[in-house]
Amino acid sequence: MLFVAHHINEYFMHDRASRFLGPEDCRLILPIASSDMEDEDSDASSVAYVDPADFAAFEYGVFPIGSSVEKQMALAPHLVVGGAEVVRHKSDYGEAEQRLAKKTKALFFNQHNRRFAWGLTACSCTVRTYVFGMDDVWASPDMDIASAEGRQALVSLLVDWSLCPVDRLGFDPSIRYILDGDNGYPYLKIDVYEVGENTSHARKRAYYSQRCVGAADRLTGRRTRYFAASTDPKSMGEPAFLIKDVWSTSGSGSANDTRESSVLNILHAEFDGSSEFSNSFAQLVSAGPVSIRQGDALVADTTDTAFTGLPSTSRTRQHRRTVTKLEGSLISEADNENQVVVAIADAMAALTAAYAKCKILHGNINDRAILLQEAADRIKGVLADFDYASSVGDNVAEKP
């Protein structure tokens, strides 16, 4: 790894690079010592991606082309690891892969612009590389670094990671870390696209957030994240919107007509004006797929486009963002138990009304699906997150 990093660095510092690829388009990849998995039988370490300047140094270890490789190696242990994970273990691959999965799960939790992740295991002279998707994990054939062929394969991989577009590393270019906030704190700039049938005519709106109120806490699945956000970076202290970032399997019709947005529109059409339930469901602002630029085209970010060249995924997922009004907080941020009890009671009443009037079942009640709203005289529970909602139809017999 150091061999490749030194040569990539020298290549660009001496102006031998292609005129189509500058230092800002590349990154160094350096090993970082890790202390969270040390035991007498293992030697665990990590690999840091050195990303372009729009990724926060404190978050990802930004080492631009031209930096001293040795100096950055000394600084690296103080940074949160980004990019691939490497686990070296003296025993079998099973334990090494378990360690790798544990570290990758933490990677998704801590990096809010992480779409998928690469991984490496090195056991003796055998190296494997992995791609952690939403429902699948792909593993490469073994690379025997004791052979010239194996070393060539590993070097080619490291060079590709150094020079490829940042989205191929698993990062989401539509979520950017901004370091120069007015209050001195970094923040996220999140693009939300609203599109019709033709994704080339996407309408983009920027939101700003200093608070992820729900991180991706699972290795696989929808990998849902929630951000409290505003449309003005100067008003991030009082966010008015809740952005849900999710890899969803739901969808029908056009890119905007998803299950969640359709259900919310039905519920508000039924209950708006009702004194009891008019504010019991999340207020939809916008919804649309996340778009990634590939060359000159803007394409919807799906598992098909993200994992091109790999075997087919177990299921097709679409990366989407839904924006709703935030008039409170998640139930997990309640001040006391009484607020939790009231919010759950309100949510259950809203669930009953949704079924009685619209024959809609929520399908995924959890602590992120209930919001706390500050009403005129009390805290009120608001129902959100309708990705798994279903309409049971009018011909279903009533259950006792």
C-alpha positions in Angstrom: 0.0 0.0 0.0 2.8 2.4 0.8 4.5 1.5 -2.4 1.4 2.4 -4.4 0.8 5.6 -2.4 4.4 6.8 -2.9 4.2 6.2 -6.7 0.8 7.9 -7.1 2.0 10.9 -5.1 5.2 11.2 -7.2 3.3 10.7 -10.4 1.2 13.8 -9.8 3.8 15.9 -8.1 6.0 15.7 -11.2 3.3 16.7 -13.6 3.3 13.3 -15.4 -0.4 12.8 -15.0 -2.9 13.0 -17.8 -4.3 16.4 -18.6 -7.7 14.9 -18.0 -7.0 13.9 -14.4 -5.7 16.3 -11.8 -4.5 15.9 -8.2 -8.0 17.0 -7.0 -9.5 13.9 -8.7 -7.3 11.4 -6.9 -6.5 10.2 -3.4 -3.9 8.3 -1.5 -4.7 5.1 0.3 -2.8 4.5 3.5 -2.9 1.9 6.2 -3.9 3.1 9.7 -3.2 1.3 13.0 -6.4 0.3 14.8 -6.7 -0.4 18.5 -10.3 -1.6 18.8 -9.7 -5.2 17.7 -6.4 -6.1 19.1 -5.9 -9.5 20.9 -3.0 -11.9 21.2 -4.0 -13.8 18.0 -4.7 -10.9 15.7 -3.2 -7.8 14.1 -6.0 -5.5 13.0 -5.5 -2.4 10.9 -7.5 -0.2 8.6 -7.2 1.5 5.3 -8.0 5.2 5.0 -9.1 6.7 1.7 -7.6 10.1 1.1 -10.4 11.9 -0.5 -10.9 15.2 -2.4 -11.0 18.4 -0.4 -14.8 18.4 0.0 -14.6 15.6 2.5 -14.0 16.7 6.0 -10.4 16.0 7.3 -11.7 15.1 10.7 -14.1 12.7 9.3 -12.3 10.8 6.6 -8.6 11.5 6.8 -8.1 13.9 3.8 -4.6 13.5 2.5 -4.2 15.5 -0.7 -1.8 14.6 -3.5 1.5 16.2 -2.6 1.4 15.4 1.1 4.1 13.6 2.9 3.1 10.0 3.1 5.1 9.4 6.3 3.6 12.5 7.9 0.0 11.5 7.1 0.7 8.0 8.4 1.6 9.6 11.7 -1.5 11.7 11.8 -3.8 9.0 10.6 -4.5 7.2 13.9 -6.2 10.3 15.2 -8.8 10.3 12.4 -12.0 8.4 11.9 -11.4 5.7 9.4 -13.0 6.0 6.0 -13.1 3.8 3.0 -12.0 0.1 3.0 -11.3 -1.9 6.1 -8.5 -4.4 6.4 -8.3 -7.1 9.0 -5.2 -9.3 9.2 -5.7 -12.5 11.3 -3.5 -15.5 11.9 -6.4 -17.9 12.0 -9.0 -18.8 9.5 -11.0 -16.5 7.2 -14.2 -16.9 9.2 -13.1 -14.9 12.2 -11.4 -12.3 9.9 -14.6 -11.8 8.0 -16.6 -11.5 11.2 -14.3 -8.7 12.4 -14.5 -7.0 9.0 -18.3 -7.1 9.1 -18.3 -5.5 12.6 -16.0 -2.7 11.5 -18.0 -2.1 8.3 -21.3 -1.8 10.3 -19.6 0.9 12.4 -18.5 2.6 9.2 -22.1 2.9 7.9 -23.1 4.2 11.3 -20.5 6.9 11.4 -20.3 8.0 7.8 -23.6 9.6 6.8 -22.6 9.8 3.1 -21.7 6.1 2.8 -23.7 4.2 0.1 -21.7 1.0 0.2 -18.3 -0.1 1.4 -15.2 -2.0 0.3 -13.4 -4.4 2.5 -10.2 -6.4 2.6 -9.1 -9.4 4.6 -5.4 -10.5 4.6 -4.6 -13.9 6.1 -1.0 -14.9 5.7 -0.3 -14.3 2.0 -3.9 -14.5 0.8 -5.9 -11.3 0.3 -9.6 -11.0 -0.5 -11.6 -7.9 -1.3 -15.3 -7.5 -0.6 -18.1 -5.2 -1.5 -20.8 -4.7 1.1 -24.1 -3.8 -0.6 -27.6 -3.4 0.9 -28.6 -7.1 0.7 -25.5 -8.8 -0.7 -21.8 -9.1 0.0 -19.5 -10.0 -2.9 -16.1 -11.5 -2.4 -13.3 -11.6 -4.9 -11.2 -14.7 -5.8 -8.1 -15.1 -3.5 -5.1 -12.9 -4.4 -1.9 -14.7 -3.4 0.6 -11.9 -2.8 3.4 -14.4 -2.7 3.0 -14.7 -6.5 3.6 -12.0 -9.1 0.1 -12.4 -10.4 -1.4 -11.9 -7.0 0.7 -8.8 -6.3 -0.3 -7.4 -9.7 -4.0 -7.9 -8.9 -3.7 -6.1 -5.5 -1.7 -3.2 -6.9 -4.2 -2.8 -9.7 -7.0 -2.6 -7.1 -5.2 0.0 -5.0 -4.5 2.1 -8.1 -8.1 1.9 -9.2 -9.2 3.0 -5.7 -6.8 6.0 -6.0 -8.0 7.2 -9.4 -11.7 6.2 -9.7 -14.6 8.6 -9.3 -15.5 9.0 -5.6 -19.0 7.4 -6.0 -17.3 4.1 -6.9 -15.6 4.1 -3.5 -19.1 3.9 -2.0 -19.4 7.6 -1.1 -22.5 9.7 -2.0 -21.5 12.8 -3.9 -24.9 14.3 -3.2 -24.1 14.6 0.5 -21.1 16.9 1.1 -19.3 17.9 4.3 -18.8 21.7 4.5 -16.1 22.8 6.9 -16.5 26.6 6.9 -19.8 27.1 8.6 -20.8 30.5 9.9 -20.7 29.2 13.5 -17.4 27.5 13.1 -18.9 24.0 13.0 -19.0 21.7 9.9 -22.3 20.7 8.4 -23.8 18.6 5.7 -25.1 19.9 2.4 -27.7 17.4 1.1 -29.2 17.5 -2.4 -32.8 16.4 -2.8 -34.0 15.7 -6.4 -37.6 15.9 -7.5 -38.0 14.3 -10.9 -40.6 13.1 -13.3 -40.4 10.3 -15.8 -37.1 11.7 -17.2 -34.3 11.9 -14.7 -32.4 14.2 -17.0 -34.9 17.0 -16.0 -34.3 16.6 -12.3 -35.0 19.6 -10.1 -32.4 19.9 -7.3 -32.8 21.6 -4.0 -30.1 21.9 -1.3 -30.8 21.3 2.4 -28.4 21.9 5.2 -28.0 19.9 8.4 -25.7 19.7 11.4 -27.6 16.9 13.0 -28.2 13.3 12.0 -31.1 12.2 14.2 -31.0 8.6 13.0 -27.9 6.9 11.7 -27.7 3.7 9.7 -27.5 1.2 12.4 -27.5 -2.1 10.4 -25.0 -3.7 8.1 -27.7 -4.6 5.5 -31.2 -3.6 4.5 -32.7 -0.1 3.8 -29.8 1.6 5.6 -32.2 4.4 6.7 -30.8 7.8 7.9 -32.7 10.8 9.2 -31.4 14.4 9.1 -32.9 17.5 10.8 -32.4 20.1 8.1 -33.2 23.6 6.8 -33.0 25.3 3.4 -30.7 28.0 4.7 -27.4 27.2 6.4 -27.9 30.2 8.7 -31.0 28.5 10.2 -29.6 25.1 10.9 -30.1 25.6 14.6 -33.8 25.6 14.1 -34.4 22.9 11.4 -37.8 22.9 9.8 -37.5 19.7 7.8 -36.8 16.0 8.3 -35.0 14.3 5.5 -35.2 10.5 5.3 -32.5 8.9 3.2 -33.3 5.2 2.4 -32.6 2.4 0.0 -36.2 1.4 -0.7 -37.7 -1.5 -2.6 -41.0 0.2 -2.9 -42.2 2.2 -5.8 -45.0 2.4 -8.4 -45.5 4.4 -11.5 -43.3 7.5 -11.9 -40.2 8.2 -9.9 -42.1 10.5 -7.6 -45.1 8.2 -7.1 -43.7 5.9 -4.4 -45.6 4.0 -1.8 -44.8 6.4 1.0 -45.7 9.6 -0.9 -48.9 8.0 -2.3 -50.0 6.9 1.2 -49.3 10.3 2.8 -51.3 12.0 0.0 -54.2 9.6 0.6 -54.2 10.2 4.4 -54.0 13.9 4.2 -56.8 14.0 1.6 -59.0 12.0 4.0 -58.1 13.7 7.3 -57.2 17.3 6.5 -59.8 19.4 8.2 -60.5 16.8 10.9 -60.0 18.3 14.3 -58.6 15.0 15.7 -56.3 13.6 13.0 -55.5 16.5 10.7 -51.9 16.7 12.1 -51.4 13.0 13.0 -49.4 12.1 9.9 -46.2 13.5 8.6 -46.6 16.5 6.2 -44.9 15.6 2.9 -42.8 18.3 1.3 -41.1 16.5 -1.5 -39.8 13.0 -2.5 -37.6 11.7 -5.2 -34.7 9.4 -6.1 -31.1 10.3 -5.4 -29.3 11.0 -8.6 -25.7 10.4 -9.4 -23.8 12.0 -12.2 -22.1 9.5 -14.5 -20.2 11.3 -17.2 -22.6 13.9 -18.6 -25.7 12.1 -17.6 -27.7 12.3 -14.3 -29.0 8.8 -13.4 -31.1 7.5 -10.6 -28.9 5.8 -7.9 -30.0 2.2 -7.7 -28.4 -1.1 -6.9 -28.3 -1.8 -10.6 -26.3 1.3 -11.4 -24.1 1.2 -8.2 -23.0 -2.4 -8.6 -22.6 -2.6 -12.4 -20.3 -5.5 -13.3 -21.1 -7.5 -10.2 -23.4 -10.5 -10.1 -27.1 -9.6 -9.8 -28.3 -8.3 -6.5 -30.9 -10.2 -4.4 -33.3 -7.4 -5.0 -33.4 -4.1 -6.7 -33.3 -1.1 -4.5 -33.6 2.6 -5.3 -31.8 5.3 -3.3 -34.5 7.9 -2.3 -34.9 10.9 -0.1 -38.2 12.0 1.4 -38.6 15.5 3.0 -41.3 16.1 5.6 -42.0 19.0 7.9 -40.3 18.7 11.2 -42.4 20.2 13.9 -40.7 18.4 16.8 -38.2 15.5 17.0 -38.0 11.7 17.0 -39.6 9.9 19.9 -36.1 8.7 20.8 -35.3 12.4 21.8 -38.3 12.7 24.2 -37.6 14.6 27.4 -39.4 12.1 29.7 -41.5 8.9 29.8 -44.8 10.8 29.8 -44.0 12.2 26.4 -43.2 8.8 25.1 -46.5 7.4 26.4 -48.5 10.2 24.9 -46.8 10.0 21.5 -47.3 6.2 21.3 -51.0 6.6 22.2 -51.5 9.2 19.5 -49.7 7.1 17.0 -51.9 4.1 17.8 -55.0 6.2 17.4 -53.7 7.4 14.0 -53.0 3.8 13.0 -56.6 2.8 13.9 -58.0 5.8 12.0 -55.9 5.1 8.9 -57.2 1.6 8.7 -60.8 2.4 9.5 -61.0 5.2 6.9 -58.5 4.3 4.3 -57.8 0.6 4.8 -54.1 1.4 5.2 -51.7 -0.6 7.4 -48.4 1.0 8.4 -46.3 -2.2 8.4 -43.1 -0.8 10.2 -43.8 0.8 13.6 -40.6 1.6 15.4 -39.0 4.4 17.3 -38.2 6.3 14.1 -41.7 6.1 12.8 -43.2 8.3 15.5 -42.4 12.0 15.8 -43.0 14.4 18.7 -44.9 17.5 17.7 -45.2 20.5 20.0 -48.9 21.3 19.9 -50.6 24.3 21.4 -51.0 22.8 24.9 -49.2 19.4 24.8 -46.8 17.1 23.0 -48.5 15.1 20.2 -47.4 12.0 18.4 -47.2 12.1 14.6 -46.9 9.0 12.4 -44.2 8.9 9.7 -42.1 6.4 7.6 -44.7 4.7 5.4 -42.2 2.8 3.2 -43.8 -0.5 4.2 -47.4 0.7 4.2 -50.0 -1.4 2.3 -53.6 -1.0 1.4 -55.7 -4.0 2.4 -58.7 -3.1 0.2 -62.4 -2.8 1.0 -63.2 -6.4 0.5 -61.2 -7.7 3.5 -63.5 -9.1 6.2 -63.3 -7.2 9.5 -61.5 -9.0 12.2 -63.1 -9.3 15.6 
